[in-house]
């Protein structure tokens, strides 16, 4: 037992995934006896949805300190983070539409609504603004909660010192919910074991094939984003060598992939920005902490893939209106995703509730494969933060090119 508790969370999860697969294959439907463990884990995740979304969104917005910081450095940073997340969501959705994960399987819809209302972007836009925010919170109307949180965050910025106590309250509340999320993730290996065992026992080959296609869609989207948009931004906006950039940030990418936590990678990212990229503290001291909170390109791409995968499984037509909705929700949820392990699972649940799809089939699948997805997501998240830091510092003429081009830069950050 001591050996088990000394292992990293991701090691425990991967071991439990393997055990879950074996149990599902060996015992078949008899493995449903452990299903309540997975159900409890899902309920714990559902418990976090409303407070985590509301408080982390407000806290992320108020990290700007005041409305004036939305201009110049702050304005460019927010613009970059918003546009990169939108593009990432569009790339994830496009790759998923190309590969169509979930299209080749027929599932039992007896436990789901008989039909889904056609989404109209214009008609629903009005309903994003809550008439009663308390009702929106109580009924978990996620689009209204997101809209209300954005309004509250911007208003707190405008209030300045008068809103300081509420800003602190929101920040402390967000920290509390992130801490609870970390506690919940401590039981994740056992919940995931039960979910994987039941998934393997209940799913046929067709479903497992579609899950594999979904994972492929996600990683192709992330690879595409790492290979094209980021290097183009570094070359033409940062006026720097993209290959050198990737070499310099390799330590941060490795830590991100191994910890699957943007927050845990933040100290390494700061060291990389200072020692390898030649960015000054006045830039990375603002862009990186903010980016670890509100810039989640990997999660945005993942949300695009999840939306298409879910619609295909539930036979919901993907219209132009729904695609706009996916992109908006992807942006909002990537802003509201805490940079800690497992937060993406919670946000996936929010996504499904927001677009009106049941969670009964999708969430167990996503939960069981999330450790695989999270490696690529976090690596892309951290890379996006460092790309933004580099092009913004370069735009203000603050990059030390001698440091950036130093052949030993990547060695210093590993010391």
MITORBA-766122 format. One record per residue (C-alpha): residue number from 1; residue in one letter; x, y, z. Coordinates in Angstrom, 1 decimal. Layout:
BEGIN
  nr rest      X      Y      Z
 NUM    a      X      Y      Z
...
This chain:
BEGIN
  nr rest      X      Y      Z
   1    x    0.0    0.0    0.0
   2    x    2.8    2.4    0.8
   3    x    4.2    1.8   -2.7
   4    x    0.8    2.6   -4.2
   5    x    0.4    5.9   -2.4
   6    x    3.9    7.0   -3.3
   7    x    3.0    6.9   -7.0
   8    x    2.1   10.0   -9.0
   9    x   -1.6   10.4   -9.7
  10    x   -1.2    9.8  -13.5
  11    x    0.7    6.5  -12.7
  12    x   -2.2    5.4  -10.4
  13    x   -4.7    6.3  -13.1
  14    x   -2.9    4.4  -15.9
  15    x   -2.5    1.3  -13.7
  16    x   -6.2    1.5  -12.8
  17    x   -7.1    1.8  -16.5
  18    x   -5.2   -1.4  -17.3
  19    x   -6.8   -3.2  -14.3
  20    x  -10.3   -1.9  -15.4
  21    x   -9.7   -3.3  -19.0
  22    x   -8.7   -6.7  -17.6
  23    x  -11.7   -6.8  -15.2
  24    x  -14.1   -5.9  -18.0
  25    x  -12.7   -8.5  -20.3
  26    x  -12.5  -11.3  -17.7
  27    x  -15.8  -10.8  -15.8
  28    x  -18.0   -9.2  -18.5
  29    x  -21.4   -8.0  -17.3
  30    x  -20.6   -9.3  -13.8
  31    x  -18.3   -6.3  -13.4
  32    x  -21.3   -4.0  -12.9
  33    x  -21.1   -4.8   -9.2
  34    x  -18.4   -2.1   -9.0
  35    x  -20.4    0.4  -11.1
  36    x  -21.5    2.4   -8.0
  37    x  -17.9    3.5   -7.5
  38    x  -17.9    5.1  -10.9
  39    x  -21.3    6.6  -10.3
  40    x  -20.1    8.3   -7.1
  41    x  -17.1    9.7   -9.0
  42    x  -19.3   11.1  -11.7
  43    x  -21.6   12.7   -9.0
  44    x  -18.6   14.3   -7.4
  45    x  -17.6   15.8  -10.7
  46    x  -21.2   17.1  -11.3
  47    x  -21.1   18.7   -7.8
  48    x  -18.2   20.9   -8.9
  49    x  -19.7   22.2  -12.1
  50    x  -21.6   25.4  -11.1
  51    x  -19.4   26.8   -8.4
  52    x  -16.2   26.0  -10.2
  53    x  -17.3   27.6  -13.5
  54    x  -18.8   30.7  -11.9
  55    x  -15.9   31.4   -9.5
  56    x  -13.0   30.6  -11.8
  57    x  -14.4   32.7  -14.6
  58    x  -14.7   35.7  -12.4
  59    x  -11.3   35.1  -10.8
  60    x   -9.7   34.8  -14.2
  61    x  -11.2   38.0  -15.5
  62    x  -10.3   40.0  -12.4
  63    x   -6.6   38.9  -12.7
  64    x   -6.3   41.9  -15.0
  65    x   -6.5   44.1  -11.8
  66    x   -8.4   47.0  -13.5
  67    x  -10.1   48.0  -16.7
  68    x   -7.2   50.1  -17.9
  69    x   -5.0   46.9  -18.0
  70    x   -7.3   45.8  -20.8
  71    x   -5.4   48.3  -23.0
  72    x   -1.9   48.0  -24.4
  73    x   -0.2   44.9  -22.9
  74    x   -3.3   43.5  -21.2
  75    x   -5.5   44.2  -24.3
  76    x   -3.1   42.4  -26.7
  77    x   -2.7   39.5  -24.3
  78    x   -6.5   39.0  -23.9
  79    x   -7.0   39.4  -27.7
  80    x   -4.3   36.8  -28.4
  81    x   -5.7   34.3  -25.8
  82    x   -9.3   34.8  -27.1
  83    x   -8.4   34.4  -30.8
  84    x   -6.0   31.4  -30.2
  85    x   -8.7   29.6  -28.2
  86    x  -11.3   30.3  -30.9
  87    x   -9.0   29.0  -33.6
  88    x   -8.1   26.0  -31.5
  89    x  -11.8   25.2  -31.1
  90    x  -12.4   25.6  -34.8
  91    x   -9.4   23.3  -35.6
  92    x  -10.6   20.6  -33.2
  93    x  -14.1   20.8  -34.6
  94    x  -12.9   20.7  -38.2
  95    x  -10.7   17.6  -37.7
  96    x  -13.6   15.9  -35.9
  97    x  -16.0   16.8  -38.7
  98    x  -13.5   15.3  -41.1
  99    x  -13.0   12.0  -39.3
 100    x  -16.5   11.9  -37.9
 101    x  -15.8   10.0  -34.6
 102    x  -19.0    8.4  -33.2
 103    x  -20.7    8.2  -36.6
 104    x  -20.2    4.5  -37.1
 105    x  -22.0    3.2  -34.1
 106    x  -25.6    2.9  -33.1
 107    x  -26.3    3.3  -29.4
 108    x  -29.4    2.7  -27.3
 109    x  -31.2    6.0  -26.9
 110    x  -33.9    4.7  -24.6
 111    x  -32.4    6.6  -21.7
 112    x  -32.0    9.8  -23.6
 113    x  -34.5   12.4  -24.8
 114    x  -36.4   11.2  -27.9
 115    x  -35.5   14.2  -29.9
 116    x  -33.3   17.3  -29.6
 117    x  -34.5   20.8  -30.5
 118    x  -32.7   22.4  -33.4
 119    x  -30.3   25.0  -32.2
 120    x  -30.8   28.6  -33.5
 121    x  -27.9   30.9  -32.7
 122    x  -29.9   34.0  -32.9
 123    x  -32.9   32.7  -30.9
 124    x  -30.7   31.4  -28.2
 125    x  -28.5   34.5  -28.0
 126    x  -31.2   36.3  -26.1
 127    x  -31.5   33.5  -23.6
 128    x  -27.8   33.6  -22.7
 129    x  -28.6   36.6  -20.6
 130    x  -30.2   35.4  -17.3
 131    x  -33.4   37.1  -16.1
 132    x  -32.7   35.6  -12.7
 133    x  -29.1   34.7  -12.1
 134    x  -30.0   32.8   -8.9
 135    x  -32.4   30.6  -10.9
 136    x  -29.6   30.1  -13.5
 137    x  -27.2   28.9  -10.8
 138    x  -29.9   26.7   -9.2
 139    x  -30.9   25.0  -12.4
 140    x  -27.3   24.8  -13.8
 141    x  -28.1   26.8  -16.9
 142    x  -24.4   27.0  -17.9
 143    x  -24.7   29.5  -20.8
 144    x  -26.5   32.0  -18.4
 145    x  -24.0   31.2  -15.6
 146    x  -21.1   31.9  -18.0
 147    x  -22.6   35.2  -19.2
 148    x  -23.4   36.3  -15.7
 149    x  -19.8   35.5  -14.5
 150    x  -18.4   37.5  -17.4
 151    x  -20.6   40.5  -16.5
 152    x  -19.7   40.3  -12.9
 153    x  -15.9   40.0  -13.6
 154    x  -15.9   43.0  -15.9
 155    x  -18.0   45.1  -13.5
 156    x  -15.6   44.2  -10.6
 157    x  -12.7   45.5  -12.8
 158    x  -14.6   48.7  -13.4
 159    x  -15.3   49.2   -9.7
 160    x  -11.6   49.3   -8.8
 161    x  -10.9   49.5   -5.1
 162    x  -14.6   49.3   -4.2
 163    x  -14.7   45.8   -5.6
 164    x  -11.5   44.6   -4.0
 165    x  -13.2   42.6   -1.2
 166    x  -15.5   40.8   -3.8
 167    x  -12.4   40.2   -6.0
 168    x  -10.7   38.5   -3.1
 169    x  -13.8   36.6   -2.2
 170    x  -14.1   35.3   -5.8
 171    x  -10.4   34.5   -5.9
 172    x  -10.6   32.6   -2.6
 173    x  -13.7   30.8   -3.7
 174    x  -12.0   29.8   -6.9
 175    x   -9.0   28.5   -5.0
 176    x  -11.4   26.6   -2.7
 177    x  -13.2   24.9   -5.7
 178    x   -9.8   24.1   -7.3
 179    x   -8.7   22.5   -4.0
 180    x  -11.9   20.5   -3.8
 181    x  -11.3   19.4   -7.4
 182    x   -7.8   18.2   -6.4
 183    x   -9.4   16.2   -3.5
 184    x  -11.9   14.7   -5.9
 185    x   -9.1   13.7   -8.3
 186    x   -7.5   11.7   -5.5
 187    x  -10.3    9.2   -5.9
 188    x  -10.1    9.4   -9.7
 189    x   -8.1    6.2  -10.2
 190    x  -10.8    4.1   -8.5
 191    x  -13.7    5.8  -10.2
 192    x  -11.9    5.5  -13.5
 193    x  -11.2    1.8  -12.9
 194    x  -14.9    1.2  -12.4
 195    x  -15.9    3.2  -15.4
 196    x  -13.3    1.5  -17.7
 197    x  -14.3   -1.9  -16.5
 198    x  -18.0   -1.2  -17.2
 199    x  -17.2    0.5  -20.5
 200    x  -15.2   -2.6  -21.8
 201    x  -17.8   -5.0  -20.5
 202    x  -20.7   -3.1  -22.1
 203    x  -19.2   -1.7  -25.3
 204    x  -18.9   -3.6  -28.5
 205    x  -16.0   -3.3  -31.0
 206    x  -17.8   -0.6  -32.9
 207    x  -17.9    1.8  -29.9
 208    x  -14.3    1.1  -29.0
 209    x  -13.3    1.8  -32.6
 210    x  -15.1    5.2  -32.4
 211    x  -13.5    6.1  -29.1
 212    x  -10.1    5.4  -30.8
 213    x  -11.1    7.6  -33.7
 214    x  -12.1   10.4  -31.3
 215    x   -8.6   10.2  -29.6
 216    x   -7.0   10.3  -33.0
 217    x   -9.1   13.4  -34.0
 218    x   -8.0   15.2  -30.8
 219    x   -4.3   14.5  -31.3
 220    x   -4.4   15.4  -35.0
 221    x   -6.0   18.7  -34.0
 222    x   -3.3   19.4  -31.4
 223    x   -0.5   18.4  -33.8
 224    x   -1.9   20.6  -36.5
 225    x   -2.1   23.6  -34.1
 226    x    1.5   23.0  -32.9
 227    x    2.8   22.7  -36.4
 228    x    1.1   25.6  -38.2
 229    x   -0.5   28.5  -36.2
 230    x    2.2   28.7  -33.5
 231    x    5.3   28.6  -35.8
 232    x    3.6   31.2  -38.1
 233    x    2.9   33.5  -35.2
 234    x    6.5   33.2  -34.0
 235    x    7.9   33.8  -37.4
 236    x    5.8   36.6  -38.6
 237    x    4.6   38.4  -35.5
 238    x    7.6   37.5  -33.2
 239    x   10.1   37.7  -36.1
 240    x   12.0   34.8  -34.5
 241    x   13.0   31.3  -35.5
 242    x   10.2   28.8  -34.7
 243    x   12.5   25.8  -34.4
 244    x   14.7   27.7  -31.9
 245    x   11.5   28.6  -30.0
 246    x   10.5   25.0  -29.7
 247    x   13.9   24.0  -28.6
 248    x   13.9   26.7  -26.0
 249    x   10.6   25.8  -24.5
 250    x   11.1   22.0  -24.5
 251    x   11.6   21.8  -20.7
 252    x    8.2   23.4  -20.1
 253    x    6.6   21.1  -22.7
 254    x    8.0   18.0  -21.0
 255    x    6.9   19.1  -17.6
 256    x    3.4   19.9  -18.9
 257    x    3.1   16.4  -20.5
 258    x    4.3   14.6  -17.4
 259    x    2.3   16.6  -14.8
 260    x   -0.8   17.3  -17.0
 261    x   -1.2   20.5  -15.0
 262    x   -0.7   24.0  -16.4
 263    x   -0.5   25.3  -12.8
 264    x    2.2   22.9  -11.8
 265    x    4.2   23.8  -15.0
 266    x    3.9   27.6  -14.3
 267    x    7.3   27.9  -12.4
 268    x    9.1   26.1  -15.2
 269    x    7.4   28.2  -17.8
 270    x    8.5   31.4  -16.0
 271    x   12.1   30.1  -16.0
 272    x   11.9   29.3  -19.7
 273    x   10.5   32.7  -20.5
 274    x   13.3   34.5  -18.6
 275    x   16.3   32.3  -19.3
 276    x   15.5   30.7  -22.7
 277    x   13.3   33.1  -24.5
 278    x   14.7   36.4  -23.3
 279    x   11.3   37.9  -22.2
 280    x   11.3   40.4  -19.4
 281    x    9.5   39.8  -16.1
 282    x    7.1   42.7  -16.7
 283    x    5.7   40.7  -19.7
 284    x    5.9   37.0  -18.5
 285    x    4.9   38.0  -15.0
 286    x    1.5   39.1  -16.5
 287    x    1.0   36.8  -19.4
 288    x    2.0   33.4  -17.9
 289    x   -0.1   33.5  -14.7
 290    x   -3.0   34.8  -16.6
 291    x   -2.5   32.3  -19.4
 292    x   -2.4   29.4  -16.9
 293    x   -5.9   30.5  -15.8
 294    x   -7.6   31.7  -19.0
 295    x   -5.7   30.4  -22.0
 296    x   -6.4   26.7  -22.7
 297    x   -5.9   26.1  -26.4
 298    x   -5.6   22.3  -26.0
 299    x   -8.9   22.2  -24.0
 300    x  -10.6   24.4  -26.6
 301    x   -9.6   22.0  -29.4
 302    x  -10.8   19.1  -27.2
 303    x  -14.1   20.7  -26.7
 304    x  -14.6   21.0  -30.4
 305    x  -13.9   17.3  -30.9
 306    x  -16.1   16.3  -27.9
 307    x  -19.0   18.4  -29.3
 308    x  -18.9   16.6  -32.7
 309    x  -18.3   13.2  -31.1
 310    x  -21.3   13.6  -28.8
 311    x  -23.6   14.9  -31.5
 312    x  -22.7   12.0  -33.7
 313    x  -23.3    9.4  -31.0
 314    x  -26.7   11.0  -30.2
 315    x  -27.6   11.5  -33.9
 316    x  -27.9   15.2  -33.5
 317    x  -27.4   17.1  -36.8
 318    x  -24.4   19.5  -36.7
 319    x  -25.7   22.8  -38.2
 320    x  -23.9   26.1  -38.7
 321    x  -25.7   27.5  -35.7
 322    x  -24.5   24.6  -33.5
 323    x  -20.9   25.1  -34.8
 324    x  -21.1   28.8  -33.7
 325    x  -22.3   27.6  -30.3
 326    x  -19.5   25.0  -30.0
 327    x  -16.9   27.7  -30.7
 328    x  -18.4   30.2  -28.2
 329    x  -18.8   27.5  -25.5
 330    x  -15.2   26.3  -26.3
 331    x  -13.9   29.8  -25.7
 332    x  -15.8   30.3  -22.5
 333    x  -15.0   26.9  -21.0
 334    x  -11.4   27.1  -21.9
 335    x  -11.3   30.4  -20.0
 336    x  -13.0   28.8  -17.1
 337    x  -10.9   25.6  -17.0
 338    x   -8.7   25.5  -13.9
 339    x   -5.1   24.5  -14.7
 340    x   -5.2   21.4  -12.5
 341    x   -5.6   17.7  -13.0
 342    x   -9.1   16.6  -14.0
 343    x  -10.7   20.0  -14.4
 344    x  -11.2   19.2  -18.1
 345    x  -13.6   16.3  -17.2
 346    x  -15.7   18.7  -15.3
 347    x  -15.7   21.1  -18.2
 348    x  -16.7   18.3  -20.6
 349    x  -19.8   17.7  -18.4
 350    x  -20.6   21.4  -18.5
 351    x  -20.2   21.3  -22.3
 352    x  -22.7   18.5  -22.7
 353    x  -25.2   20.2  -20.4
 354    x  -24.7   23.5  -22.2
 355    x  -25.5   22.1  -25.6
 356    x  -28.3   20.0  -24.3
 357    x  -26.9   16.5  -24.6
 358    x  -27.2   13.8  -21.9
 359    x  -24.1   12.8  -20.0
 360    x  -25.1    9.2  -19.3
 361    x  -22.9    7.7  -22.0
 362    x  -20.3   10.3  -23.0
 363    x  -18.9   11.3  -19.6
 364    x  -18.0    7.7  -18.5
 365    x  -16.2    7.4  -21.8
 366    x  -14.4   10.7  -21.5
 367    x  -13.5   10.1  -17.9
 368    x  -11.9    6.7  -18.7
 369    x   -9.7    8.1  -21.5
 370    x   -9.0   11.6  -20.1
 371    x   -5.5   10.8  -18.9
 372    x   -4.6   10.0  -22.5
 373    x   -6.2   13.3  -23.8
 374    x   -4.8   15.4  -20.9
 375    x   -1.1   14.8  -21.9
 376    x   -1.6   16.5  -25.3
 377    x   -4.0   19.2  -24.0
 378    x   -1.7   20.4  -21.3
 379    x    1.3   20.5  -23.5
 380    x   -0.6   22.6  -26.0
 381    x   -2.0   24.9  -23.3
 382    x    1.5   25.7  -22.0
 383    x    3.0   26.1  -25.5
 384    x    0.2   28.6  -26.3
 385    x    1.0   30.6  -23.2
 386    x    4.7   30.8  -24.1
 387    x    3.9   31.7  -27.8
 388    x    1.7   34.6  -26.5
 389    x    4.4   35.8  -24.2
 390    x    7.1   35.7  -26.9
 391    x    5.1   37.5  -29.6
 392    x    3.8   40.2  -27.2
 393    x    7.3   40.8  -25.8
 394    x    8.7   40.9  -29.3
 395    x    6.0   43.3  -30.4
 396    x    7.0   45.7  -27.6
 397    x   10.7   45.3  -28.5
 398    x   11.5   43.6  -25.2
 399    x   12.9   40.3  -26.4
 400    x   16.6   39.7  -25.7
 401    x   17.5   38.0  -29.0
 402    x   21.0   37.1  -27.7
 403    x   19.3   35.0  -24.9
 404    x   16.8   33.6  -27.3
 405    x   19.4   32.4  -29.8
 406    x   21.8   31.1  -27.1
 407    x   22.6   27.5  -28.0
 408    x   22.8   26.6  -24.3
 409    x   19.4   28.1  -23.4
 410    x   17.6   24.8  -23.1
 411    x   20.4   23.4  -20.9
 412    x   20.1   26.3  -18.3
 413    x   16.4   25.6  -17.8
 414    x   17.1   21.9  -17.0
 415    x   19.6   22.7  -14.4
